[in-house]
């Protein structure tokens, strides 16, 4: 599966891309949501792993825009700063899973495996 990691934390991006690649996924990363939105809207992407807090276009705004362009695209959101409202907003906008940083990479791999098998990511 082709997976995009969108996080303004460069080290987190590099680490996740390496782990996803090692697990057999095609992975790339973006440090800005604007760049990722441009690529995801034009390219065949299976999933996006998206940080909630981004400098110019935050994760919720990105999610809203990508849903308008590609409603079928799987989106996993991550944050160290979830509130009940942001979780509800993410759910309402179509995030399939929400992880709290720091998280175990096995969680993401398990979610992606369920997505690949056609199951619910939760």
N, C-alpha and C positions, 0 to 999 in steps of 0.2 A: 504494500500500500504506500502511496506517496503521501508523506506527512510534512506539513509546514509547522515549524515552531516559531511563534511570534512572542518575543520578550525583549525588553530593552536591556536586560542583563546579559551581556555578551558571553560570559562564562557559562551561565545556565543554558544558553542556546547551544554553545559548542558541546557541552556535556550531553545534552539531550539528543542532539543530532548524532553524536558518536554512538550512544547507547541504542538509539533507534536503528541506525545503520547496522550495528552489530547484531541486532535482532532480526535483520532481514528486510527492513523497510527502506524505502527511498526517502531520504529526509533532507530538508533544507531549512535554513533559518533566516529570520528577518528581525532587525532591531527596531523597526518602525511598522506600525500597523498599515500605514499608507502604502508602503512597498509591498507588503504581503497581500493587501487587498487587490492591488493591480495584478499580481501574479496569479492569485487564487481565482480571480474572475476570468482569466484567459487560459489557464492551464488545467489539466486534469489532476485534481488533488482529491485524495480520499478522506483526509482528516486534517484539522488544524488544532494545534495545541496553543492556546492563547492566554496571555497574561491579562489580568483585569486592569491593572494600573499601567498605563503607557503614557508617554509624555505629551503627545499632541492629540492623537485619536485613541481614546481609551477602548478597553476590550468590549464594553457593552455597545458603544457606538459602532465598532468594527462588526460585532455580531449582527447588529441590526442591518448594516449595509450588505454584509455577505449573504444574509438570509434573503434579501431582496433580489440578489443576483443568482444565488445557488441555494435554494431552499433545502436541497437534499444533502448538502455537505455536512459531515460530522464535525462538531466543534466540542473540544474539551477545554474548559477554562480552568485556570489556576490562579491562586492569589494567597497571600499571607494576610489579607485584609478583608475577608468576607464579612458582611453584615447580613442580617436576615433580609434586608431590602435588596442588596446587590445579588444575593442568591436567588431571590424571587424574580428579580428583573432578568437575570441570566436564564433562568428556567423558562420564563414567559417568552423571551426572545429566541429560545430554541437550543440552548446549550444542552448537549446530551449528558455531560458529566462536569462536575465541579470539584476540583481538588484543592486542598489547603497546603500551601508551602510551609515547611519543606515536606515533600512527599516521597514515597518510595517509588523508584522508577518501575518496579514490578506492577504497581497499580496501573500506570499508563499502558504498559505492555498487555496487561490483562484486558483492559478496556478495548484496546485496538484489536486484540484477538477476537473478542466477542463481536466487534463491528465487522471484522473480516468474515466471520462465520455467519453473519446476518442476524445476530442477536442484539438485544438491547444493551447499550454500553454501561448504563447506570454507574 
